[in-house]
Amino acid sequence: MGLEEYRGGVLLREYFQGGSVYSCRYQISLPASLICVRKRHHTMQTKLQSLKDAAARQDWQSALRIAAKFADLGEHKAAIVRGHEAYGNARFAKQLGRDPQGDIDAGILALCARYRLNHDGSPCEEPKAYSLKSNCIRAARKALGAEAQADRDFTLTATHAGWVWAPVSAEQEGPQALLPPTDALQAPAEGPTPVIEAPKAVPAPEKPARASSEAVIAKRRLMLSEADARGFSARWLGAMQAAAAGELPEAPDFSKPTHVSGRKWLAEAVALQAAGDIEGLRALVYDPEGSTGGALHRFVRFSISALEAKDHAHAR
């Protein structure tokens, strides 16, 4: 809010900022026709604040009218809109077979539930919420005493705003709170002392044993034989013909992170290809599935074909 006033050649200006009032004086000369007093009020009020002010005045018609235009009303939207319509056109509501006053009352109740208002329009007093549970416990002990314990002297509840605490009354504790402590109770006169058996330890479920390396190798050999039986698609016809002519294939690029699992096998295959070890390439066991395994499988099989073609050429 700001205020400007011209008095005898002096312009007085007052404005509010950050909760403080600032005053300024300016020595100016204005024609008589321009001398006037100007008051400017800059007040910003949100729709929600207007709704709460109307509810505080018990002006439920204005409060429902403002709330009915809000998009986010959740499960209370239908009741609030019907209450607003009943205020505006009660006759039409009767024609639809509805009770206008009942719709208004239901709309007011939904409005109070949505924006946490009392029935008189005043805001509900909410307990202070804490973002950390430890801070909430510390605040409860500060109010109840350092010896206060959770679930005995106070309760903790997690809400959308944070953690809140509430003292435990005698009614909430029930009749057990009125009993004397167990130490003050008299022991039974005579009788055998009951023997309490310790609970039997339940063994933890055994984890399934991991497959041995021999089983993994046998499974991979089976997968390799199935891959050899399937062969290669026509897409790799050129590479197969080049390998049959004795041209060694280039090693696939496994630099991407998705090919980390095949780098060890690729290094072994490249070393065997450079040494011309056909039997070593045939004995190499790897996983031929997936994009990494498929590229590795083609490299190994084409290397074997190329090395065999070279051996036949040298034999001639």
N, C-alpha and C positions, 0 to 999 in steps of 0.2 A: 504494500500500500504506500502511496506517495502523496505529498501535499505541497502545493506551490502557492505562494501569496506575494503580492506586490504591495509594499508599504513605503511610501515616501522616497522613492528612488532606490529602494533596497528590495531585492528579490530573495525571499525566504523560501528555502526548499528543505523539506524533511522527507526522509524515506527510511524504510525498514529493510534490513538485510541480515540474515542469520540470527534473528532474534534481538538485534540491536537497533537503536534509533540513531540516525545520522542527520545533522543539521548543517546546512550550507547557506552562506550569505553572499550575494552578488550585488555590487554597486553598479547599477545600469541606469540609463535614462531612456524612457519610453514616451512616445506621444500620448496625450491624454486619451485619444481615441482607442489606444491599444491597452490601456490600463484596465485590468480586470482581475478577478480572483478566480483561480482554476483549482478545482479539486479533482483528483483522479484516484480512484480506488481500484486496485488490481488485486482482486480476490479470486483464487482458483478453487473451485469446489467440484469434486468428482461426483459422478452419478451415484456411486455407492454411499458417499457421505450425505447426499441429498435424500437418499432412501432412508438412511438411519435417522436423519433429522425429522423426516415426516413421520416415521414410526414413533419417535420420542414425543411428538406432538399428538399422537393417537390419530394421525391423519392416514388411516390405512388405505383409503382410496388412492391417494397420491403415491404411497409406498408401493402398492400393487401395480399401479400404472407404470412406475419406473422399472420395477423388477420384471414385469412382463416383457419388456423389450430386451432384456439380457439374453444372450445366447446360451451361456453355460449356467443352467439351473439344475442340472442333474435330474434326480428322481422327483424333484419338487416342481418341475416345470409345468406339468399338466394342472396341478392344483392351483398354482399361482396364476396361470393364464385364465383358468375358469373363474377364479375370484375376481380378476380384473374385468372379465366380460360380464359377470353378474352385476358388478357395480355400474358398468356403462349401460347395459340393456337387460334389466331384470325381466321385462316382458318376454323377450326372445328366449331367455333361459327357461321360463315357465312353459313356453310353447314346445321346447325340446324335452319337457318332462323332468326338468331338474329343479331343485330347490335353490333359489337365488341366495337366500340367507345362509343356507348350508354350504354353498360354494364359497361364499365370502369368508365364513368361519374357517373352512378348510384351507383357503388360500392364505389367511392370516397365520394359521398354524404352520403351514409349509414355509411361509416367509420367515417366521421366527426360527424354525428349525434350520433353514438354509443359512441364515446370517447370524445365528446364535444370539437371538434377542429374547428378552423376557416377554410375558404377555402384555405388560404395560409399555412395551417399546424400548425399554432401557437395555443396554448391552449386558450380556451375561459376563460375570466376573470369572475369567479363566485363570487357573493357577499358572504360575510362571513355569515355562518349559525350558529345559536345559538340553543342549546338544549332546553332552556327554553324560553317561550314566553315573560316573564317579562324581561329577559336579552336583548331580541331583541328590545323591546320597550325602554328600558333604553339607548341602543346604538343609536337608532333613535333620541331620545330627546337630547342626547349629541351632535349629529351632526347638528340637526335642531334648537335646542333651547328647553328650559325647558317647554315652553308652547305648544309645538307641540302635536297634538292629533292624535290618530290612526283613519284611514278612512277619515281624513280631510287633514292632512299634509303629511301623509305617509301611505302606505299599508303594511299589514303583509301577508305573504304567507308561508304555511307549505309545505316543500319539503322533499324528502327522507333523506336529510342531516340534516334538522332541520328547524328552523324559520329564514326567511330572510325578510328584509324590503326594501322598495323603496320609494323615495319621490314622492309625487303627483304633477304633473306639471299642468299648467293652461289648457293645452289641455285636460288632463284627467278629470279635474274638470268640463269642459264644460262651456257654456256661463253664467251659474249662478255664476261662480267665479268672473266675471267681473262686476256684479251688485253691487250697494252700499248696505250697511247693511240695514235691514228692519227698524231700528230706524230712518234712515235719510230720508226715504220715507215720503211724505206728506200724511196726513190722508184725506179721502174723504171730500169734502166740506160740504155737508148736506145729510141727509137721515137717515132712521131708522137704528138703530144698529141691525145687524143680531143676532138672538138668536140661539145659538148652543145647541142643545139638548145633554144631556149626554147619552152615550151609555147605553142601557139597560143591566142589569146584566143577564147573562145567567146562570140559575141554574145548578149546577153540577149534573150529572146523579146519580140517587140513586143506592146505592149498593144493590145487592140482599140480602134479609133477610136470615139470617142463620136458618137452620132447628132447631126447638125446640127440647128439650130433649125428649119430648113425641114422636115426630116423629122418632127420632133416635132409641128410645127403640122399637117402633113398627116395624121399619124396621129390627132391629136385631132379634126380635122375629120371624119375617117371615123367615129370613135367617136360624135361628135355626130349625124351623119346616121343611124347605127344606132340611137341612143337616140331620135331623132325618129320613126323608123320603128316602134319598139316602142310608142311612146306612153306613156300613164300608166294605172295600174291604176284600178279603180273606187273604190279607197280615196280618191283625190284628185278624185272627181267634184264634190264641193261646191266645192273650190277652183277647178276648171276652169270651173264655171258662174259663180262670182263674177267670175273674170277675164273671161269672155265678156261679162258685164254691165257691164264697165268699172271694176271695183274692183281697185285695185292691190294686189298681195300684199305682206305684211310680209317684211322681210329675215330670213332664218334666223339663229339664234343660234350663232355660231361662237366663243363665248368659251372653250369647252373646249379643252384642248391637242390633242385628236385632230383638230381642225379647223384647225390652223395652216396647212396647205398651201392652204386655200381662202380665206383672209382677203383676200389681194391681189385675187383675182378678184371676191370679193363686194364689195369697196370700189368696183371699177370698175363693176360691175353696178348698184350703188346710185346712183352718180353718173350713169350713163346713164339710169336710170329717172327720176331727178329732173329730168333735162334733157329727158325725153320723146324720146330718140334711139332710134328703133326700129331703124334700120340699124346703129347702133353695137352694140346688144344682139345683133343677128343676126350681126355680124362678130366678136363676142367669142369667143375660143377658150380653152377650159378642158378639164379632164379630167372627164367626166361619170360616172366609175365610183366606186363606194364610197358610203358614207353622206354624205360631204362633197360629192362631185360630184353625187350625186342631188339633194340639197337645193338646191344651186346651180343645177342644170339646171331644176328646177321653178320656182325663183324667176325665172330669166331668161325661160323660155317663158311663164309666166303673166303676167309684166310686158309682154311683147310683145303677148299677146292683149288685155290690159287697155288698153294704149295704142292699139292698132288699133280697139278698140270705141269708145274716146273720140273718135278721129278720125272714125269713121263717124257718131257722134252729132252732132259739130259740123258735119259736111258736110250733114247734113239740115237 
